[in-house]
Amino acid sequence: MVLENARLAEAKQTSLAEKVNLQSIQLQQKYIDSGLADCQSLNQILESNIDELTKKMNIVIGYSKGAIFNQEEFQLQLQDYFLTEIQFLLISQEIDKKCPRNNVRVVYFYNENQNDIQGRILDYLKLKFGERLLVFSFDSNFLQEPMINILLTSYNIKTFPAVVVENQVFEGQTTLEELIKTICQEFKKHANIPKECSIF
């Protein structure tokens, strides 16, 4: 119980930190309209915060699975994380309307299938493309948060795992080669194509 309480306190502290980061980015986004914000800096901050959120969320997911006494509170923390991640997703879309594109968005829906290797493939791609690949991961079975179901409905996804590269939807296991091809095609629509695309 002591260990769980300590983990829960850590999860709450992390959640608060991410909320502060989110508010900071929202304010900077508003500055874009006035011409005072630096698009490059804003993109870098967004990319860095999304990466940190993903790492910390994976820790909380692990805590939640092992929780005995505080299961409900951990579920609320997870819901808070997913909502924050969705806000980051929406902000990244808004930034793209006002700033030059610097990254490619990937939305990944998983369903805790032990045979699912899609997450590992995305981890590898994230390692290769770094902060220029924004990966948003959502548990399709997390029914407590209606927004996840709204996203699934908007992309018309019925088979898992599912990956959305910008607006292209892939249902079921998608190969590394197919995802690289699609991601690089998205980069080619904008300037500054990563060297990884020429290597692959």
Secondary structure, DSSP 4 states (H G I P E B T S, - for coil): -HHHHHHHHHHHHHHHHHHHHHHHHHHHHHHHHHT-S-HHHHHHHHHHHHHHHHHHHHHHHHHHHH-SS-HHHHHHHHHHHHHHHHHHHHHHHHHHHHS----EEEEEEE---TT--HHHHHHHHHHHHGGGEEEEEEETT-TT-HHHHHHHHHTT--SSSEEEETTEEEES---HHHHHHHHHHHHHTSSS--HHHHH-
